[in-house]
Every structure is written in structure tokens, then in C-alpha cells.
Amino acid sequence: MEFFNPHLYDLANPELWVAIGLIAFLVIVAAVGAPKLIGGQLDAKAAKIQGELDEAARLRAEAEALLAQIRKEKVEAEAQAADMLKAAEADARRLEEEAMAKLEDSLARRQALAERRIAQAEAQASAEVKAAAADLAAKAAEAILTQRAASQKADPLLDGAIAQIGSRLN
């Protein structure tokens, strides 16, 4: 043990003076309150780091909550988009069915109108043919009767009947 060595306590020994200087330095440091100052700074630094950790934890919790909310909104938006797509498809089918019904109705009306016009044209043509036939028959009858009457003597009743034939046949 070097502590009990008498040479250690010799004033010419530099190790003694280093030990005395170290002890004096430690006494001065302790007297000035350096351990409290260093401890206070370390505590302040620890409190600052703890505050930053708490802030980071709070920000992380907010970020996780925001992420959860965004995921929820994304799911809701996707569901809403799917619903909108289904509604649009249903509307398109309904509009297509309505358009087909309107087209079929329009075609049926046009066909009925065309059939009525054809029937009217047929009736008018038939009436014109009948009128032309009646006129022709009246003229032929008039010519025949005129010839007969010319060969025979004039009869006023026959002349009146001939004149009425054209108006009665129309």
C-alpha cells in the first residue's frame, strides 16, 4: 500500500503536490456549488429532453389519429363512389329503358299515322276511281241515249233523266 509509504509524504515528491492540488480543487469546486449547478443543468437538460419526447409522443398520437381518420374517410369515399356508380348505372339503365319506350311509342304512332294515310289514300283513290267510272258511265250512257234519242223523236222526260244521271252517280 502506497498510502503508508513515508516517501509519499516528502515535500519534494511531485505526487504529493498533485494530490494536494487535486484535493484543493475538489474542495473549491464543492464550495462553489458546482455539483448543484451541474446537477441543475443536467436536470434542465433532462426536462427539456423529456418535454421533447412528450411533444414527439403527442405529435405521433395526433398523426396516428389523423391517419386513422384519413383511412376512415378513404373507406367512406370509396363506398360513396361505389354508391354513386351504382346510382349512375341504374339511372343509365332507366334512361335507356325510357328512351326505348319513347322510341317504340314514336314508331308505333308513326306506323299508325302511315297506315291512316295509306287508308285515306286508298279511300281517296277508290273514290276517284268510282267517280271516274261513274263519269265515264254517265258519258257513255249519255252518248248512247243521245244516239237513240237522235234516231227517235225527242222526249223531254228522257232528256231530264239523262241530265240527272251524272249528278246522281257522283
Phi, psi and omega per residue, in radians:
M1 nan 2.151 -3.077
E2 -1.332 -0.378 -3.082
F3 -1.145 -0.559 -3.121
F4 -1.606 0.075 3.122
N5 -1.301 2.172 -3.112
P6 -1.180 -0.423 3.140
H7 -1.159 -0.462 3.131
L8 -1.112 -0.573 -3.059
Y9 -1.632 0.198 3.084
D10 -1.318 2.317 -3.073
L11 -1.181 -0.286 3.113
A12 -1.517 -0.104 -3.125
N13 -1.421 2.100 -3.123
P14 -1.181 -0.449 -3.136
E15 -1.170 -0.557 3.095
L16 -1.144 -0.775 -3.122
W17 -1.190 -0.580 3.077
V18 -1.175 -0.701 3.123
A19 -1.156 -0.739 3.128
I20 -1.124 -0.738 3.126
G21 -1.105 -0.692 3.133
L22 -1.165 -0.754 3.135
I23 -1.131 -0.727 3.120
A24 -1.107 -0.726 3.133
F25 -1.092 -0.754 -3.134
L26 -1.168 -0.628 3.110
V27 -1.175 -0.743 3.133
I28 -1.131 -0.763 -3.139
V29 -1.083 -0.751 3.140
A30 -1.178 -0.640 -3.118
A31 -1.209 -0.671 -3.125
V32 -1.231 -0.400 3.129
G33 1.643 0.473 3.139
A34 -1.072 -0.658 3.133
P35 -1.085 -0.673 3.105
K36 -1.167 -0.729 -3.131
L37 -1.102 -0.806 3.134
I38 -1.159 -0.738 3.095
G39 -1.086 -0.714 3.119
G40 -1.115 -0.737 3.112
Q41 -1.142 -0.710 3.100
L42 -1.128 -0.696 3.095
D43 -1.127 -0.726 3.117
A44 -1.098 -0.767 3.126
K45 -1.099 -0.725 3.111
A46 -1.115 -0.700 3.117
A47 -1.146 -0.704 3.117
K48 -1.116 -0.771 3.115
I49 -1.124 -0.705 3.106
Q50 -1.107 -0.712 3.096
G51 -1.089 -0.738 3.108
E52 -1.136 -0.687 3.083
L53 -1.126 -0.720 3.099
D54 -1.109 -0.745 3.119
E55 -1.109 -0.727 3.114
A56 -1.111 -0.711 3.116
A57 -1.134 -0.717 3.109
R58 -1.111 -0.794 3.123
L59 -1.100 -0.667 3.105
R60 -1.133 -0.744 3.116
A61 -1.097 -0.719 3.100
E62 -1.115 -0.735 -3.140
A63 -1.120 -0.712 3.114
E64 -1.157 -0.683 3.105
A65 -1.140 -0.734 3.125
L66 -1.143 -0.706 3.095
L67 -1.094 -0.747 3.111
A68 -1.103 -0.715 3.133
Q69 -1.149 -0.723 3.135
I70 -1.136 -0.709 3.097
R71 -1.108 -0.712 3.119
K72 -1.107 -0.779 3.132
E73 -1.131 -0.632 3.107
K74 -1.101 -0.780 3.123
V75 -1.085 -0.771 3.126
E76 -1.112 -0.717 3.138
A77 -1.142 -0.696 3.104
E78 -1.138 -0.699 3.106
A79 -1.137 -0.734 3.133
Q80 -1.134 -0.712 3.110
A81 -1.108 -0.707 3.104
A82 -1.113 -0.725 3.103
D83 -1.107 -0.743 3.131
M84 -1.109 -0.682 3.121
L85 -1.135 -0.765 3.110
K86 -1.078 -0.740 3.134
A87 -1.127 -0.719 3.129
A88 -1.133 -0.714 3.105
E89 -1.121 -0.722 3.117
A90 -1.123 -0.736 3.105
D91 -1.095 -0.722 3.140
A92 -1.106 -0.758 3.105
R93 -1.107 -0.749 -3.139
R94 -1.102 -0.777 3.128
L95 -1.125 -0.649 3.105
E96 -1.129 -0.760 3.121
E97 -1.111 -0.740 3.112
E98 -1.099 -0.734 3.136
A99 -1.112 -0.718 3.114
M100 -1.126 -0.732 3.131
A101 -1.109 -0.753 3.119
K102 -1.124 -0.699 3.130
L103 -1.126 -0.791 3.121
E104 -1.097 -0.706 3.108
D105 -1.111 -0.769 3.139
S106 -1.116 -0.742 3.113
L107 -1.116 -0.697 3.124
A108 -1.130 -0.735 3.120
R109 -1.119 -0.757 -3.137
R110 -1.132 -0.678 3.111
Q111 -1.130 -0.755 3.122
A112 -1.108 -0.722 3.118
L113 -1.107 -0.760 3.118
A114 -1.097 -0.715 3.117
E115 -1.125 -0.686 3.100
R116 -1.137 -0.722 3.135
R117 -1.133 -0.697 3.103
I118 -1.107 -0.758 3.130
A119 -1.105 -0.715 3.116
Q120 -1.138 -0.731 3.135
A121 -1.120 -0.710 3.097
E122 -1.108 -0.760 -3.137
A123 -1.135 -0.714 3.137
Q124 -1.168 -0.730 3.118
A125 -1.108 -0.737 3.117
S126 -1.087 -0.742 3.124
A127 -1.117 -0.704 -3.141
E128 -1.160 -0.696 3.112
V129 -1.119 -0.754 3.130
K130 -1.106 -0.726 -3.135
A131 -1.150 -0.737 3.127
A132 -1.133 -0.698 3.122
A133 -1.142 -0.705 3.138
A134 -1.162 -0.739 3.099
D135 -1.072 -0.789 -3.139
L136 -1.106 -0.733 3.115
A137 -1.137 -0.680 3.141
A138 -1.151 -0.719 3.140
K139 -1.170 -0.700 3.127
A140 -1.144 -0.756 3.129
A141 -1.130 -0.671 3.128
E142 -1.135 -0.713 -3.139
A143 -1.149 -0.762 -3.136
I144 -1.121 -0.791 -3.113
L145 -1.197 -0.584 3.119
T146 -1.154 -0.716 3.116
Q147 -1.122 -0.765 3.135
R148 -1.157 -0.713 -3.119
A149 -1.200 -0.575 -3.138
A150 -1.209 -0.591 3.121
S151 -1.367 -0.340 3.099
Q152 -1.986 3.123 -3.120
K153 -1.415 2.724 -3.039
A154 -1.230 2.378 3.136
D155 -2.138 2.062 -3.084
P156 -1.165 -0.508 3.102
L157 -1.212 -0.686 3.112
L158 -1.158 -0.699 3.113
D159 -1.122 -0.681 3.107
G160 -1.183 -0.682 3.132
A161 -1.175 -0.659 3.127
I162 -1.149 -0.719 -3.140
A163 -1.149 -0.576 -3.118
Q164 -1.408 -0.332 -3.079
I165 -1.078 -0.760 -3.116
G166 -1.077 -0.698 -3.104
S167 -1.351 -0.483 -3.113
R168 -1.371 -0.511 -3.110
L169 -1.355 -0.380 -3.141
N170 -1.409 nan nan
